[in-house]
Amino acid sequence: MGGTTEPRAVTTRTEAPPAAGAAADLPYRALLLAALLPAALLLATAVRLPWAGDLGMHAAVVERLRADLPHPGHPLVDADVPSPYYSPWMVLLALLAAASGASAPAVLHLAALVGLVALGTGVRAFVRTLTGRRAAVPLALLCVLFLYGTRLFAWSGMPGLTSLALTVAYPSTLALGLALHLWALVRRAVAGRWGMVRFLWLGLLFALVLLVHQFTGAVAALGVVSVLLGARPLSSRAVWIRVGAAVALAGAVLAGWPYYPFTALFGADGLEAIHRPLHQHLVPKFWLVTLGIVALGARWWRDRRDPLVLLFALGAAVFAAGGLSGHWSWGRILPAVLLPAQLALAVEAVEAVERAGRAGRGRAAGRVFAGATAVALVTGAWTQAGAVAYVLPDRAARFVRAHVPSIAPWPSFAWAGERVPAGETVMTDDYYALRMLPAYGPYTVAPAYPDVFLPDERERRAVTRRYYAPSATRAQRLGALREYGARWVLQKDGGPGLPPDDPALRRAARGPGGLMLLEVER
C-alpha cells in the first residue's frame, strides 16, 4: 500500500543495509571513476577559464572594488550608483587582487576553484542527509552534470557540465554550493535539535547566499522551507522560534549591507526580456529530467512530505507562475526544479541497483530503472561532450566543435582593453565588447545589462544608438561622444559611426573581425 508514512524517529538519512564487501564496492567504485572524469574536466576549465557570458562583468566588479573599495560605483559605466554585484565574495576577491597584485581576470581562476569545491562538497553533504548509500554521491554528481536534455543549455546558476564550464567562476556557482550546504545543515539542525546560537549561524549563511547571488538565494529559500516542512516528526515550536530568529538575523545582515539596498531588488523592472529564453524549448532542453520526476513520484508515494518532492513542487509552481504571468525572470528558480529531480534519481537508482542484485520481488524493475538511468546519463553526457573543447588546444578544439555541438567561447578583447586606460569611457555597440571591455578597466557609454540602480540607462542606450545611426550627422555623433565623456570608440571598419580618418579620431589598434579602436582627440 502507498501513501504517507507514519512519523518515524528523527533521522537525516537512511542507512544502507549490509552487503558483501567487494560486490558492494563495485557500483561505488565505477560511479566514482565516472564522476572523476567530468570533475577533472571542470578543474581544467577553472585553469583555462573560457571567456563567455558574464565573465567580463564579474571581472569588472573585482576591478572597480580594487580601485575604490568604499565607493566602486557602477561596474560597467562611469556612474556613482550602487550595484547588486558587490557581494561579500567579490569584496574578498578584490582584496586578494589588491594584496597580490593579480589582475581581476586572474583572481577569477581562484573563484572558479572555490566554486567547484563548494558545489561538489555541497552535493555530497546534502545527499548524505538523504541516504547512507555512498554510491549515491558520485551518481548524484553525474545526474547534476548530465541529466538535462539533448539541446545545449548554459545559464548562470545552472550546474550542467557545459553551463558550469562557462560559468564556473561566477558567484552563482559558489552560491549554489553554499545553498546545498545550507540545506544539509538545516536537516541536521532539525534532527539534532540544535540550539539558538547554531541556528543563528545558519541565518548568517543564508544571508551570505542571498548576497552572493540573489537568484540562487531564492532557490536556497525554497529549499530551506522544503526541509523544514519535510522534517519528521514535524518541527517543534522551539525549532520554529529558532528558525524565526535566524531569518531575522539574515534580514538584519541584508539591511545593513553597505553596497546596495537589498529590498530595492523586489519588483525590479527591466529583467524580464533577457530571461525569456529560460521558458523556451523546455522539452528538448530538459526531457531527460522526466526520469528524475519518476523517482520523485516513488518518493512521494512513500512520503507525502518528502523534502525533495516539496522542493520540486514549490520550484515548479514559481516557474510556471512566472511563465504564465510574463515574469520571465522567475525562471531563475529552475535549479529548484532540476536539482530535486536529479538528486532523487541518484538516490532511487542506487537503491534500484541494490534491488537488482538481490533475488526476489522488485529485481526486474530495479534492473530496468538502473538501466534507464545509465542510458539517460550517457545521452546527456554525449549531448555535452563538446565541453571538452574548452580545455583543448585551439586546433583540437576547432575539430571537436566541427563534429560535436558546443557553445563557442567569445573572442578576446585584450587587444583593445589593454590600450584604454582604466576609468576612461569607450563608445561601442558591439555585443561582445560591451560585455568584455570593462573587465580590463575601461567603462562603456551604455551598460551591457539592464540595471535597476542606473537611472539614466535608457538615455545611455539612446545616445549610443544616436552615434551609430546611419542618418546621424557628424555634429550629432560628436555630441554623443561628449555627452558621456567618451574618449575612445570601438567600431567596425566601414560600419556606422565617424569614419576612422575623421579629424576628431586617431587610429589606436585594429582587432579581429574588422574591429577598430579609435582614440578621440582631446
Secondary structure as UniProt FT lines:
FT   HELIX           21..48
FT   TURN            53..54
FT   HELIX           55..67
FT   TURN            84..85
FT   HELIX           88..100
FT   HELIX           104..130
FT   TURN            134..135
FT   HELIX           136..146
FT   TURN            156..157
FT   HELIX           161..167
FT   TURN            168..169
FT   HELIX           171..192
FT   HELIX           196..212
FT   HELIX           214..229
FT   HELIX           237..256
FT   TURN            258..259
FT   HELIX           262..265
FT   TURN            266..267
FT   HELIX           272..275
FT   HELIX           276..279
FT   HELIX           282..286
FT   HELIX           287..289
FT   HELIX           290..302
FT   TURN            304..305
FT   HELIX           307..325
FT   HELIX           328..333
FT   HELIX           334..356
FT   TURN            361..362
FT   HELIX           363..383
FT   HELIX           385..391
FT   HELIX           394..403
FT   HELIX           414..417
FT   TURN            418..419
FT   TURN            422..423
FT   STRAND          425..427
FT   HELIX           431..436
FT   HELIX           437..440
FT   STRAND          443..444
FT   TURN            452..453
FT   TURN            455..456
FT   HELIX           457..468
FT   TURN            470..471
FT   HELIX           474..483
FT   TURN            484..485
FT   STRAND          486..492
FT   TURN            493..494
FT   TURN            500..501
FT   TURN            503..504
FT   STRAND          505..510
FT   HELIX           512..514
FT   STRAND          515..520
//
